[in-house]
Amino acid sequence: MSRKRDGQIDAERRIERELCHGAFGVDGAVDRLSALTHEIRFAAVFVLAETGPLTIGEIAERTDTHRSEFYYHVTALVDAGLVCALGDGRRPEYRLTDAGEQFVADVFAALEGLAVTETDELTERRPSRRIAAADDQTE
Protein backbone atom coordinates (compact mmCIF):
# COMPACT_ATOMS: atom_id res chain seq x y z
CA MET A 1 0.00 0.00 0.00
CA SER A 2 2.80 2.40 0.89
CA ARG A 3 4.46 1.64 -2.44
CA LYS A 4 1.32 2.56 -4.36
CA ARG A 5 0.98 5.72 -2.36
CA ASP A 6 4.58 6.73 -3.14
CA GLY A 7 3.94 5.96 -6.82
CA GLN A 8 0.83 8.14 -6.78
CA ILE A 9 2.73 10.98 -5.15
CA ASP A 10 5.50 10.67 -7.75
CA ALA A 11 2.93 10.66 -10.56
CA GLU A 12 1.20 13.73 -9.14
CA ARG A 13 4.51 15.56 -8.90
CA ARG A 14 5.41 14.60 -12.48
CA ILE A 15 2.05 15.78 -13.77
CA GLU A 16 2.31 19.04 -11.83
CA ARG A 17 5.84 19.60 -13.16
CA GLU A 18 4.77 18.90 -16.73
CA LEU A 19 1.73 21.13 -16.43
CA CYS A 20 3.85 23.96 -15.05
CA HIS A 21 6.29 23.62 -17.93
CA GLY A 22 3.65 23.30 -20.65
CA ALA A 23 4.79 19.83 -21.70
CA PHE A 24 1.28 18.68 -22.53
CA GLY A 25 0.98 21.32 -25.26
CA VAL A 26 -2.78 21.70 -24.87
CA ASP A 27 -4.16 23.83 -27.67
CA GLY A 28 -6.37 26.13 -25.62
CA ALA A 29 -5.68 29.52 -27.17
CA VAL A 30 -9.36 30.46 -27.03
CA ASP A 31 -9.56 29.46 -23.36
CA ARG A 32 -6.40 31.43 -22.60
CA LEU A 33 -7.61 34.51 -24.41
CA SER A 34 -11.02 34.22 -22.77
CA ALA A 35 -9.40 34.03 -19.33
CA LEU A 36 -7.57 37.29 -20.05
CA THR A 37 -10.75 39.18 -20.92
CA HIS A 38 -11.48 39.92 -17.26
CA GLU A 39 -9.55 42.96 -16.02
CA ILE A 40 -8.54 41.35 -12.71
CA ARG A 41 -7.15 38.24 -14.42
CA PHE A 42 -5.40 40.34 -17.05
CA ALA A 43 -3.83 42.44 -14.30
CA ALA A 44 -2.85 39.31 -12.35
CA VAL A 45 -1.09 37.82 -15.37
CA PHE A 46 0.72 41.11 -15.94
CA VAL A 47 1.78 41.17 -12.26
CA LEU A 48 3.06 37.58 -12.44
CA ALA A 49 4.90 38.35 -15.69
CA GLU A 50 6.62 41.27 -13.98
CA THR A 51 7.33 39.77 -10.55
CA GLY A 52 7.44 35.99 -10.82
CA PRO A 53 5.77 33.63 -8.32
CA LEU A 54 3.45 35.14 -5.71
CA THR A 55 0.86 33.88 -3.24
CA ILE A 56 -2.83 34.57 -3.77
CA GLY A 57 -2.72 37.23 -1.07
CA GLU A 58 0.18 39.01 -2.76
CA ILE A 59 -1.48 38.92 -6.18
CA ALA A 60 -4.80 40.08 -4.72
CA GLU A 61 -3.07 42.98 -2.98
CA ARG A 62 -1.26 44.07 -6.14
CA THR A 63 -4.45 43.88 -8.23
CA ASP A 64 -6.50 45.65 -5.56
CA THR A 65 -8.81 42.64 -5.21
CA HIS A 66 -10.16 41.04 -2.06
CA ARG A 67 -8.33 37.79 -1.38
CA SER A 68 -11.49 35.67 -1.22
CA GLU A 69 -12.67 37.07 -4.58
CA PHE A 70 -9.33 36.32 -6.18
CA TYR A 71 -9.62 32.54 -5.64
CA TYR A 72 -12.22 32.47 -8.42
CA HIS A 73 -9.91 34.32 -10.79
CA VAL A 74 -6.81 32.25 -10.08
CA THR A 75 -8.85 29.08 -10.70
CA ALA A 76 -9.87 30.43 -14.11
CA LEU A 77 -6.22 31.20 -14.93
CA VAL A 78 -5.11 27.72 -13.83
CA ASP A 79 -7.91 26.07 -15.84
CA ALA A 80 -6.85 28.05 -18.92
CA GLY A 81 -3.28 26.82 -18.54
CA LEU A 82 -1.82 30.29 -17.99
CA VAL A 83 -0.88 29.86 -14.32
CA CYS A 84 0.14 26.96 -12.08
CA ALA A 85 0.58 26.51 -8.35
CA LEU A 86 4.01 25.82 -6.93
CA GLY A 87 3.77 23.67 -3.83
CA ASP A 88 0.76 22.17 -2.18
CA GLY A 89 0.91 23.75 1.25
CA ARG A 90 -1.43 26.26 2.81
CA ARG A 91 0.11 29.15 0.88
CA PRO A 92 1.19 27.97 -2.57
CA GLU A 93 2.78 30.44 -4.89
CA TYR A 94 1.39 30.90 -8.38
CA ARG A 95 3.42 31.55 -11.47
CA LEU A 96 2.91 31.75 -15.20
CA THR A 97 3.36 28.46 -17.02
CA ASP A 98 5.76 28.37 -19.96
CA ALA A 99 2.71 28.30 -22.21
CA GLY A 100 1.31 31.24 -20.23
CA GLU A 101 4.51 33.24 -20.63
CA GLN A 102 4.57 32.61 -24.37
CA PHE A 103 0.88 33.38 -24.77
CA VAL A 104 1.18 36.61 -22.79
CA ALA A 105 4.22 37.65 -24.83
CA ASP A 106 2.24 36.97 -28.02
CA VAL A 107 -0.77 38.95 -26.78
CA PHE A 108 1.36 41.93 -25.75
CA ALA A 109 3.22 41.84 -29.07
CA ALA A 110 -0.09 41.81 -30.93
CA LEU A 111 -1.40 44.72 -28.85
CA GLU A 112 1.80 46.64 -29.47
CA GLY A 113 1.46 45.95 -33.19
CA LEU A 114 -2.10 47.27 -33.14
CA ALA A 115 -1.00 50.43 -31.37
CA VAL A 116 1.75 51.02 -33.94
CA THR A 117 -0.66 50.38 -36.82
CA GLU A 118 -3.24 52.79 -35.39
CA THR A 119 -0.56 55.45 -34.86
CA ASP A 120 0.67 55.00 -38.45
CA GLU A 121 -2.88 55.28 -39.79
CA LEU A 122 -3.51 58.45 -37.80
CA THR A 123 -0.25 59.96 -38.99
CA GLU A 124 -1.11 59.17 -42.60
CA ARG A 125 -4.60 60.67 -42.28
CA ARG A 126 -3.62 63.96 -40.62
CA PRO A 127 -1.57 65.48 -43.46
CA SER A 128 -4.21 64.65 -46.05
CA ARG A 129 -6.88 66.37 -43.97
CA ARG A 130 -4.70 69.45 -43.64
CA ILE A 131 -4.02 69.52 -47.38
CA ALA A 132 -7.73 69.12 -48.13
CA ALA A 133 -8.56 71.97 -45.72
CA ALA A 134 -5.93 74.20 -47.33
CA ASP A 135 -7.29 73.43 -50.82
CA ASP A 136 -10.79 74.36 -49.67
CA GLN A 137 -9.59 77.74 -48.39
CA THR A 138 -7.77 78.62 -51.64
CA GLU A 139 -10.77 77.90 -53.86
Secondary structure, 3 states (H helix, E strand, C coil): CHHHHHHHHHHHHHHHHHHHCCCCCCCCHHHHHHHCCCHHHHHHHHHHHHHCCEEHHHHHHHCCCCHHHHHHHHHHHHHCCCEEEECCCCCCEEEECHHHHHHHHHHHHHHHHHHHHHHHHHHHHHHHHHHHHHHHHHC
